[in-house]
Amino acid sequence: MSAAVDRRAQAVDRRASAVDRGAQAVDRGAQAVDRRAQAVDRGALAVDRRAQAVDRRAQAIDRGA
């Protein structure tokens, strides 16, 4: 009986370890998604700044015309 309990406990431990590894993989994936989202945000900000510069240039041209 004790050997069967030990084997079951080992199986539970192995399953728990597998679940932990899966959770760590999910965390790493979420971190990668966060990094990508931050990069997209930085790109969008750069586009906004460029659009503002273009607008200012167009306004300057309009004033000069």
Biopython code that builds the backbone (N, CA, C, O; Angstrom):
import numpy as np
from Bio.PDB.StructureBuilder import StructureBuilder

atoms = [
    (1, "MET", "N", (0.826, -1.195, 0.000)),
    (1, "MET", "CA", (0.000, 0.000, 0.000)),
    (1, "MET", "C", (0.866, 1.254, 0.000)),
    (1, "MET", "O", (0.599, 2.205, -0.735)),
    (2, "SER", "N", (1.899, 1.246, 0.825)),
    (2, "SER", "CA", (2.760, 2.424, 0.917)),
    (2, "SER", "C", (3.481, 2.683, -0.395)),
    (2, "SER", "O", (3.672, 3.833, -0.791)),
    (3, "ALA", "N", (3.883, 1.604, -1.070)),
    (3, "ALA", "CA", (4.567, 1.784, -2.362)),
    (3, "ALA", "C", (3.622, 2.399, -3.377)),
    (3, "ALA", "O", (4.035, 3.245, -4.169)),
    (4, "ALA", "N", (2.366, 1.993, -3.368)),
    (4, "ALA", "CA", (1.385, 2.551, -4.287)),
    (4, "ALA", "C", (1.149, 4.035, -3.986)),
    (4, "ALA", "O", (1.014, 4.845, -4.903)),
    (5, "VAL", "N", (1.102, 4.378, -2.717)),
    (5, "VAL", "CA", (0.921, 5.780, -2.325)),
    (5, "VAL", "C", (2.128, 6.594, -2.773)),
    (5, "VAL", "O", (1.981, 7.713, -3.266)),
    (6, "ASP", "N", (3.330, 6.026, -2.601)),
    (6, "ASP", "CA", (4.550, 6.723, -3.029)),
    (6, "ASP", "C", (4.545, 6.952, -4.539)),
    (6, "ASP", "O", (4.887, 8.035, -5.013)),
    (7, "ARG", "N", (4.154, 5.925, -5.288)),
    (7, "ARG", "CA", (4.102, 6.072, -6.748)),
    (7, "ARG", "C", (3.080, 7.135, -7.150)),
    (7, "ARG", "O", (3.326, 7.934, -8.054)),
    (8, "ARG", "N", (1.949, 7.136, -6.478)),
    (8, "ARG", "CA", (0.916, 8.146, -6.778)),
    (8, "ARG", "C", (1.429, 9.543, -6.434)),
    (8, "ARG", "O", (1.204, 10.490, -7.188)),
    (9, "ALA", "N", (2.110, 9.673, -5.310)),
    (9, "ALA", "CA", (2.661, 10.965, -4.916)),
    (9, "ALA", "C", (3.705, 11.434, -5.932)),
    (9, "ALA", "O", (3.763, 12.620, -6.257)),
    (10, "GLN", "N", (4.521, 10.522, -6.427)),
    (10, "GLN", "CA", (5.514, 10.879, -7.436)),
    (10, "GLN", "C", (4.833, 11.320, -8.733)),
    (10, "GLN", "O", (5.267, 12.269, -9.385)),
    (11, "ALA", "N", (3.771, 10.624, -9.089)),
    (11, "ALA", "CA", (3.039, 11.003, -10.294)),
    (11, "ALA", "C", (2.421, 12.397, -10.137)),
    (11, "ALA", "O", (2.426, 13.196, -11.073)),
    (12, "VAL", "N", (1.897, 12.672, -8.957)),
    (12, "VAL", "CA", (1.319, 13.993, -8.701)),
    (12, "VAL", "C", (2.417, 15.054, -8.773)),
    (12, "VAL", "O", (2.206, 16.126, -9.341)),
    (13, "ASP", "N", (3.574, 14.764, -8.209)),
    (13, "ASP", "CA", (4.701, 15.702, -8.259)),
    (13, "ASP", "C", (5.130, 15.963, -9.703)),
    (13, "ASP", "O", (5.398, 17.105, -10.077)),
    (14, "ARG", "N", (5.193, 14.912, -10.503)),
    (14, "ARG", "CA", (5.573, 15.083, -11.914)),
    (14, "ARG", "C", (4.551, 15.948, -12.638)),
    (14, "ARG", "O", (4.911, 16.816, -13.433)),
    (15, "ARG", "N", (3.291, 15.709, -12.360)),
    (15, "ARG", "CA", (2.236, 16.511, -13.001)),
    (15, "ARG", "C", (2.318, 17.971, -12.557)),
    (15, "ARG", "O", (2.157, 18.882, -13.369)),
    (16, "ALA", "N", (2.566, 18.185, -11.282)),
    (16, "ALA", "CA", (2.692, 19.550, -10.780)),
    (16, "ALA", "C", (3.885, 20.249, -11.425)),
    (16, "ALA", "O", (3.812, 21.434, -11.750)),
    (17, "SER", "N", (4.973, 19.525, -11.609)),
    (17, "SER", "CA", (6.145, 20.104, -12.269)),
    (17, "SER", "C", (5.818, 20.467, -13.713)),
    (17, "SER", "O", (6.232, 21.515, -14.208)),
    (18, "ALA", "N", (5.081, 19.600, -14.377)),
    (18, "ALA", "CA", (4.692, 19.886, -15.765)),
    (18, "ALA", "C", (3.784, 21.109, -15.827)),
    (18, "ALA", "O", (3.913, 21.933, -16.733)),
    (19, "VAL", "N", (2.879, 21.231, -14.881)),
    (19, "VAL", "CA", (1.995, 22.403, -14.833)),
    (19, "VAL", "C", (2.821, 23.663, -14.598)),
    (19, "VAL", "O", (2.580, 24.691, -15.232)),
    (20, "ASP", "N", (3.785, 23.590, -13.696)),
    (20, "ASP", "CA", (4.654, 24.741, -13.428)),
    (20, "ASP", "C", (5.424, 25.146, -14.684)),
    (20, "ASP", "O", (5.530, 26.332, -14.995)),
    (21, "ARG", "N", (5.955, 24.168, -15.398)),
    (21, "ARG", "CA", (6.684, 24.486, -16.628)),
    (21, "ARG", "C", (5.756, 25.130, -17.655)),
    (21, "ARG", "O", (6.142, 26.068, -18.353)),
    (22, "GLY", "N", (4.539, 24.620, -17.739)),
    (22, "GLY", "CA", (3.563, 25.219, -18.654)),
    (22, "GLY", "C", (3.236, 26.658, -18.267)),
    (22, "GLY", "O", (3.133, 27.531, -19.129)),
    (23, "ALA", "N", (3.075, 26.899, -16.974)),
    (23, "ALA", "CA", (2.781, 28.258, -16.501)),
    (23, "ALA", "C", (3.944, 29.190, -16.801)),
    (23, "ALA", "O", (3.737, 30.343, -17.179)),
    (24, "GLN", "N", (5.155, 28.700, -16.636)),
    (24, "GLN", "CA", (6.328, 29.527, -16.948)),
    (24, "GLN", "C", (6.377, 29.854, -18.440)),
    (24, "GLN", "O", (6.727, 30.969, -18.827)),
    (25, "ALA", "N", (6.028, 28.886, -19.264)),
    (25, "ALA", "CA", (6.006, 29.136, -20.708)),
    (25, "ALA", "C", (4.944, 30.175, -21.065)),
    (25, "ALA", "O", (5.174, 31.037, -21.913)),
    (26, "VAL", "N", (3.795, 30.092, -20.420)),
    (26, "VAL", "CA", (2.742, 31.083, -20.654)),
    (26, "VAL", "C", (3.229, 32.465, -20.227)),
    (26, "VAL", "O", (3.002, 33.451, -20.929)),
    (27, "ASP", "N", (3.894, 32.536, -19.085)),
    (27, "ASP", "CA", (4.434, 33.818, -18.613)),
    (27, "ASP", "C", (5.435, 34.387, -19.610)),
    (27, "ASP", "O", (5.406, 35.580, -19.912)),
    (28, "ARG", "N", (6.313, 33.542, -20.116)),
    (28, "ARG", "CA", (7.293, 34.022, -21.099)),
    (28, "ARG", "C", (6.586, 34.516, -22.357)),
    (28, "ARG", "O", (6.975, 35.534, -22.931)),
    (29, "GLY", "N", (5.563, 33.809, -22.780)),
    (29, "GLY", "CA", (4.792, 34.253, -23.942)),
    (29, "GLY", "C", (4.112, 35.588, -23.697)),
    (29, "GLY", "O", (4.096, 36.454, -24.572)),
    (30, "ALA", "N", (3.551, 35.754, -22.510)),
    (30, "ALA", "CA", (2.886, 37.016, -22.176)),
    (30, "ALA", "C", (3.897, 38.160, -22.144)),
    (30, "ALA", "O", (3.597, 39.268, -22.589)),
    (31, "GLN", "N", (5.087, 37.894, -21.624)),
    (31, "GLN", "CA", (6.126, 38.924, -21.599)),
    (31, "GLN", "C", (6.531, 39.306, -23.024)),
    (31, "GLN", "O", (6.761, 40.480, -23.313)),
    (32, "ALA", "N", (6.615, 38.322, -23.903)),
    (32, "ALA", "CA", (6.958, 38.612, -25.298)),
    (32, "ALA", "C", (5.870, 39.463, -25.950)),
    (32, "ALA", "O", (6.168, 40.386, -26.707)),
    (33, "VAL", "N", (4.610, 39.149, -25.655)),
    (33, "VAL", "CA", (3.505, 39.943, -26.194)),
    (33, "VAL", "C", (3.581, 41.375, -25.661)),
    (33, "VAL", "O", (3.373, 42.333, -26.405)),
    (34, "ASP", "N", (3.882, 41.512, -24.366)),
    (34, "ASP", "CA", (4.013, 42.853, -23.778)),
    (34, "ASP", "C", (5.130, 43.636, -24.455)),
    (34, "ASP", "O", (4.964, 44.816, -24.765)),
    (35, "ARG", "N", (6.268, 42.986, -24.685)),
    (35, "ARG", "CA", (7.378, 43.679, -25.350)),
    (35, "ARG", "C", (6.981, 44.106, -26.750)),
    (35, "ARG", "O", (7.319, 45.205, -27.188)),
    (36, "ARG", "N", (6.269, 43.246, -27.450)),
    (36, "ARG", "CA", (5.836, 43.594, -28.808)),
    (36, "ARG", "C", (4.849, 44.759, -28.776)),
    (36, "ARG", "O", (4.922, 45.662, -29.609)),
    (37, "ALA", "N", (3.932, 44.739, -27.820)),
    (37, "ALA", "CA", (2.962, 45.838, -27.701)),
    (37, "ALA", "C", (3.674, 47.155, -27.400)),
    (37, "ALA", "O", (3.299, 48.201, -27.930)),
    (38, "GLN", "N", (4.693, 47.104, -26.556)),
    (38, "GLN", "CA", (5.460, 48.320, -26.261)),
    (38, "GLN", "C", (6.165, 48.825, -27.513)),
    (38, "GLN", "O", (6.218, 50.030, -27.759)),
    (39, "ALA", "N", (6.705, 47.903, -28.302)),
    (39, "ALA", "CA", (7.363, 48.310, -29.547)),
    (39, "ALA", "C", (6.355, 48.940, -30.509)),
    (39, "ALA", "O", (6.666, 49.925, -31.180)),
    (40, "VAL", "N", (5.165, 48.379, -30.576)),
    (40, "VAL", "CA", (4.117, 48.949, -31.430)),
    (40, "VAL", "C", (3.743, 50.346, -30.933)),
    (40, "VAL", "O", (3.567, 51.267, -31.730)),
    (41, "ASP", "N", (3.623, 50.495, -29.621)),
    (41, "ASP", "CA", (3.311, 51.814, -29.060)),
    (41, "ASP", "C", (4.395, 52.829, -29.412)),
    (41, "ASP", "O", (4.093, 53.959, -29.797)),
    (42, "ARG", "N", (5.646, 52.425, -29.281)),
    (42, "ARG", "CA", (6.738, 53.340, -29.631)),
    (42, "ARG", "C", (6.675, 53.713, -31.105)),
    (42, "ARG", "O", (6.898, 54.867, -31.470)),
    (43, "GLY", "N", (6.372, 52.736, -31.947)),
    (43, "GLY", "CA", (6.235, 53.024, -33.374)),
    (43, "GLY", "C", (5.097, 53.982, -33.656)),
    (43, "GLY", "O", (5.226, 54.883, -34.484)),
    (44, "ALA", "N", (3.979, 53.789, -32.964)),
    (44, "ALA", "CA", (2.835, 54.685, -33.163)),
    (44, "ALA", "C", (3.172, 56.097, -32.706)),
    (44, "ALA", "O", (2.775, 57.068, -33.350)),
    (45, "LEU", "N", (3.891, 56.220, -31.614)),
    (45, "LEU", "CA", (4.297, 57.550, -31.145)),
    (45, "LEU", "C", (5.228, 58.213, -32.157)),
    (45, "LEU", "O", (5.125, 59.413, -32.409)),
    (46, "ALA", "N", (6.125, 57.435, -32.728)),
    (46, "ALA", "CA", (7.032, 57.992, -33.738)),
    (46, "ALA", "C", (6.247, 58.471, -34.957)),
    (46, "ALA", "O", (6.550, 59.522, -35.521)),
    (47, "VAL", "N", (5.250, 57.706, -35.357)),
    (47, "VAL", "CA", (4.410, 58.108, -36.492)),
    (47, "VAL", "C", (3.658, 59.399, -36.153)),
    (47, "VAL", "O", (3.563, 60.307, -36.978)),
    (48, "ASP", "N", (3.128, 59.465, -34.934)),
    (48, "ASP", "CA", (2.422, 60.681, -34.512)),
    (48, "ASP", "C", (3.347, 61.898, -34.548)),
    (48, "ASP", "O", (2.970, 62.966, -35.030)),
    (49, "ARG", "N", (4.548, 61.722, -34.036)),
    (49, "ARG", "CA", (5.493, 62.852, -34.045)),
    (49, "ARG", "C", (5.817, 63.274, -35.470)),
    (49, "ARG", "O", (5.913, 64.465, -35.767)),
    (50, "ARG", "N", (5.986, 62.294, -36.350)),
    (50, "ARG", "CA", (6.280, 62.620, -37.749)),
    (50, "ARG", "C", (5.098, 63.345, -38.388)),
    (50, "ARG", "O", (5.291, 64.305, -39.134)),
    (51, "ALA", "N", (3.872, 62.890, -38.101)),
    (51, "ALA", "CA", (2.681, 63.551, -38.651)),
    (51, "ALA", "C", (2.579, 64.986, -38.145)),
    (51, "ALA", "O", (2.215, 65.884, -38.904)),
    (52, "GLN", "N", (2.893, 65.207, -36.881)),
    (52, "GLN", "CA", (2.857, 66.557, -36.337)),
    (52, "GLN", "C", (3.890, 67.448, -37.030)),
    (52, "GLN", "O", (3.625, 68.612, -37.328)),
    (53, "ALA", "N", (5.064, 66.882, -37.278)),
    (53, "ALA", "CA", (6.096, 67.656, -37.974)),
    (53, "ALA", "C", (5.635, 68.007, -39.384)),
    (53, "ALA", "O", (5.858, 69.122, -39.855)),
    (54, "VAL", "N", (4.998, 67.061, -40.049)),
    (54, "VAL", "CA", (4.483, 67.315, -41.396)),
    (54, "VAL", "C", (3.411, 68.406, -41.346)),
    (54, "VAL", "O", (3.389, 69.299, -42.193)),
    (55, "ASP", "N", (2.526, 68.332, -40.352)),
    (55, "ASP", "CA", (1.487, 69.357, -40.202)),
    (55, "ASP", "C", (2.103, 70.737, -39.985)),
    (55, "ASP", "O", (1.682, 71.721, -40.593)),
    (56, "ARG", "N", (3.106, 70.792, -39.111)),
    (56, "ARG", "CA", (3.757, 72.090, -38.868)),
    (56, "ARG", "C", (4.409, 72.623, -40.147)),
    (56, "ARG", "O", (4.355, 73.819, -40.430)),
    (57, "ARG", "N", (5.010, 71.738, -40.899)),
    (57, "ARG", "CA", (5.647, 72.164, -42.157)),
    (57, "ARG", "C", (4.588, 72.661, -43.142)),
    (57, "ARG", "O", (4.796, 73.669, -43.818)),
    (58, "ALA", "N", (3.456, 71.962, -43.225)),
    (58, "ALA", "CA", (2.378, 72.382, -44.128)),
    (58, "ALA", "C", (1.820, 73.743, -43.706)),
    (58, "ALA", "O", (1.523, 74.586, -44.553)),
    (59, "GLN", "N", (1.682, 73.949, -42.421)),
    (59, "GLN", "CA", (1.193, 75.240, -41.934)),
    (59, "GLN", "C", (2.181, 76.355, -42.265)),
    (59, "GLN", "O", (1.785, 77.460, -42.637)),
    (60, "ALA", "N", (3.452, 76.056, -42.125)),
    (60, "ALA", "CA", (4.467, 77.058, -42.449)),
    (60, "ALA", "C", (4.428, 77.390, -43.938)),
    (60, "ALA", "O", (4.589, 78.547, -44.328)),
    (61, "ILE", "N", (4.216, 76.389, -44.750)),
    (61, "ILE", "CA", (4.123, 76.617, -46.199)),
    (61, "ILE", "C", (2.884, 77.456, -46.505)),
    (61, "ILE", "O", (2.936, 78.387, -47.309)),
    (62, "ASP", "N", (1.761, 77.112, -45.849)),
    (62, "ASP", "CA", (0.525, 77.877, -46.067)),
    (62, "ASP", "C", (0.708, 79.344, -45.671)),
    (62, "ASP", "O", (0.246, 80.241, -46.375)),
    (63, "ARG", "N", (1.367, 79.578, -44.569)),
    (63, "ARG", "CA", (1.583, 80.961, -44.120)),
    (63, "ARG", "C", (2.490, 81.715, -45.093)),
    (63, "ARG", "O", (2.315, 82.911, -45.325)),
    (64, "GLY", "N", (3.449, 81.004, -45.650)),
    (64, "GLY", "CA", (4.375, 81.647, -46.583)),
    (64, "GLY", "C", (3.767, 81.878, -47.950)),
    (64, "GLY", "O", (4.246, 82.723, -48.706)),
    (65, "ALA", "N", (2.719, 81.141, -48.280)),
    (65, "ALA", "CA", (2.125, 81.244, -49.615)),
    (65, "ALA", "C", (1.215, 82.446, -49.747)),
    (65, "ALA", "O", (0.639, 82.671, -50.812)),
]
sb = StructureBuilder()
sb.init_structure("model")
sb.init_model(0)
sb.init_chain("A")
sb.init_seg("    ")
for serial, (resi, resn, name, xyz) in enumerate(atoms, 1):
    if name == "N":
        sb.init_residue(resn, " ", resi, " ")
    sb.init_atom(name, np.array(xyz, "f"), 0.0, 1.0, " ", f" {name:<3s}", serial, name[0])
structure = sb.get_structure()
